[in-house]
Structure formats: structure tokens, C-alpha cells
Amino acid sequence: MKIEESSIVEANDYRVIIYPASRPLTTKEAKVITEKLYDFLAGWAAHGKPLSSSFKIEKNQFIIICVDEEHEVASGCSIDSLGKVMREIDEEFSLGLFDRMKASFVENGEVKTLKLIDFKNKIRNGEIAKDIEVFDFSKNTYLEFIGNFLLAFEKSWASVIK
């Protein structure tokens, strides 16, 4: 069962799973991914019980899955089935959705993604100014996501890079 876009209430703290792509999606890729996720989420269940869920593609690069666990908790098997679909999407479009050793940030209004080591080196060398905004993929709830997914450099995890 899908949570319709209009029923996502910011006061509800849905579970969030973030899949960051290493590059922006093309229009065709976004369309295919949207269709696959609509089909998958329509039948997504935990132990035979439908999961209320939805998704959005944020900044044309990050696939955000929301699950309302007040009604039914996503079990290990249901999370595995989501992972399987996301791996299929990842393999089809070579998006690097499971590569957690990368950093994404906004510089001059543009989303950029680098390997984590390259990002750290460019920060240390001053090749990337500290007036950027940095994405945080560690958010687990919708309230954390809407308030802290994109942060100013000095308020982000990257601020500790020396």
C-alpha cells in the first residue's frame, strides 16, 4: 500500500531509507525508476501485511523511500526485497546506489558527487570552498531528513575534515 504524496504528514516520523546516486538521473532513467518503484511499493509487504510507503527522487539524484511503521514495521525480509529492487535499478543504470564511500554537496547551485577520499583531499587543499552545503545520507526518519539532509558545511559531518 502506498502513502500518497498528499498524505505524507511532516508530523509523522516515517522511517527513511536514502539511496544516493553517484550522478544525476536522466529524464528517461527517472521515469523508469519511478515506474519500478510505484509497482514495487504497491505490493510491498512485511509478513504478508502491506507496508504504507512512498518515495521521491530528491534533487534528481537521491531516491528517498519512506515507510510508515506506525501501522506495520518493515521486517528484515521486506527490507531485503527493497534492497533487491534497488540493486536491480542500480545495475540497470550504473548509479552507485550502494557505494557509501562518496560525498555529495551543492557548490554554486549544482549538486556534485565525489569519492569520499577525493572530497576530503579537495577540502584540505582548499579546492572546494567551505561555503558549500553537504548532504547527509545517515538520516533514518522523515523528520531528520527534512530538517537535516542538506546542511551548511560548518554544521555537517564534513566540518571535522582537517
C-alpha positions in Angstrom: 0.0 0.0 0.0 1.5 3.4 -1.0 1.3 6.5 1.1 0.0 9.0 -1.4 2.2 12.2 -1.7 -0.6 14.3 -0.2 -0.8 12.1 2.9 2.8 12.5 4.0 2.3 14.5 7.1 5.5 16.1 8.4 4.5 15.5 12.0 4.7 11.7 11.4 8.2 10.3 11.8 8.3 7.8 8.9 11.3 5.6 8.5 13.5 6.9 5.7 16.0 4.9 3.6 18.2 7.0 1.3 19.8 5.7 -1.9 22.3 8.3 -3.2 23.2 8.0 -6.9 26.7 9.0 -7.9 25.3 11.2 -10.7 22.1 12.9 -11.7 19.4 10.8 -13.3 18.4 11.3 -16.9 14.7 12.0 -17.6 14.3 8.5 -19.0 16.0 6.9 -16.0 13.9 8.8 -13.5 10.7 7.7 -15.4 11.7 4.1 -15.4 12.8 4.1 -11.8 9.5 5.9 -10.8 7.5 3.2 -12.6 9.5 0.4 -11.0 9.2 1.8 -7.5 5.4 2.5 -7.9 5.0 -1.1 -8.9 7.1 -2.5 -6.1 5.7 -0.3 -3.3 2.1 -1.1 -4.4 2.8 -4.7 -3.3 5.5 -4.2 -0.6 4.6 -6.2 2.5 6.1 -7.4 5.7 5.0 -10.9 6.7 2.0 -10.6 4.3 0.9 -7.3 5.7 1.0 -4.3 3.4 3.5 -1.6 4.2 2.4 2.1 3.9 5.2 3.6 1.9 6.2 6.1 -0.7 9.2 7.6 -2.4 10.6 10.6 -4.0 13.6 11.4 -6.1 15.2 14.4 -4.5 17.5 16.8 -6.4 17.2 14.4 -9.4 19.9 12.2 -7.7 18.7 10.8 -4.4 16.0 8.1 -4.1 14.2 8.5 -0.8 11.9 5.7 0.5 9.5 6.4 3.3 7.8 3.7 5.4 5.1 4.5 7.9 6.0 1.9 10.6 3.2 3.0 13.0 0.9 0.6 11.1 3.4 -2.2 10.2 7.1 -2.4 10.8 9.3 -3.2 7.8 10.9 -6.6 8.6 14.3 -7.9 7.5 12.7 -9.8 4.7 10.8 -6.7 3.4 14.0 -4.6 3.6 15.8 -7.3 1.7 13.1 -7.2 -1.0 13.5 -3.5 -1.3 17.3 -3.9 -1.5 16.8 -6.4 -4.3 14.8 -4.0 -6.3 17.2 -1.2 -5.7 20.1 -3.4 -6.7 18.3 -4.2 -10.0 17.8 -0.4 -10.5 21.5 0.2 -9.6 22.7 -2.5 -12.0 20.5 -1.3 -14.9 21.6 2.3 -14.7 25.1 2.1 -13.0 24.1 4.6 -10.3 26.4 3.6 -7.4 23.4 3.5 -5.1 25.2 1.2 -2.6 28.6 3.0 -2.7 28.7 4.7 0.7 32.2 6.0 0.2 31.2 9.2 -1.6 30.2 12.7 -0.7 27.6 14.8 -2.3 27.4 18.5 -1.9 26.0 21.7 -3.5 28.5 24.1 -4.9 27.4 27.2 -6.9 23.9 25.8 -7.0 24.9 22.5 -8.6 24.8 19.0 -6.9 28.2 17.4 -7.1 29.4 14.0 -6.0 33.0 12.8 -5.4 34.6 9.8 -4.0 34.9 10.4 -0.2 38.8 10.5 -0.3 38.7 13.0 -3.2 36.2 15.2 -1.4 38.4 15.2 1.8 41.5 16.0 -0.2 39.9 18.8 -2.1 38.6 20.3 1.2 42.0 20.0 2.8 43.7 21.6 -0.3 41.2 24.4 -0.5 39.9 23.3 -3.9 36.4 23.2 -2.5 35.4 26.3 -0.5 33.7 25.8 2.8 30.7 27.8 1.8 29.1 24.7 0.3 26.2 22.6 1.6 26.7 18.9 2.3 24.2 16.1 2.0 23.9 13.7 5.0 22.8 10.2 4.0 22.6 8.9 7.5 19.1 10.2 8.3 16.7 7.4 9.4 13.5 9.3 9.9 11.5 11.7 7.8 11.7 14.5 10.4 15.6 14.1 10.4 15.5 14.1 6.6 13.5 17.2 6.0 15.5 19.2 8.6 19.0 17.9 8.2 19.5 16.2 4.8 21.3 19.2 3.3 23.4 21.3 5.8 25.8 24.1 5.6 29.4 22.8 5.6 30.1 24.0 9.2 27.0 22.2 10.5 27.6 19.0 8.6 29.6 15.8 9.2 32.3 17.3 6.8 33.2 20.1 9.2 35.6 17.7 11.1 37.8 17.3 8.0 41.2 18.7 8.8 
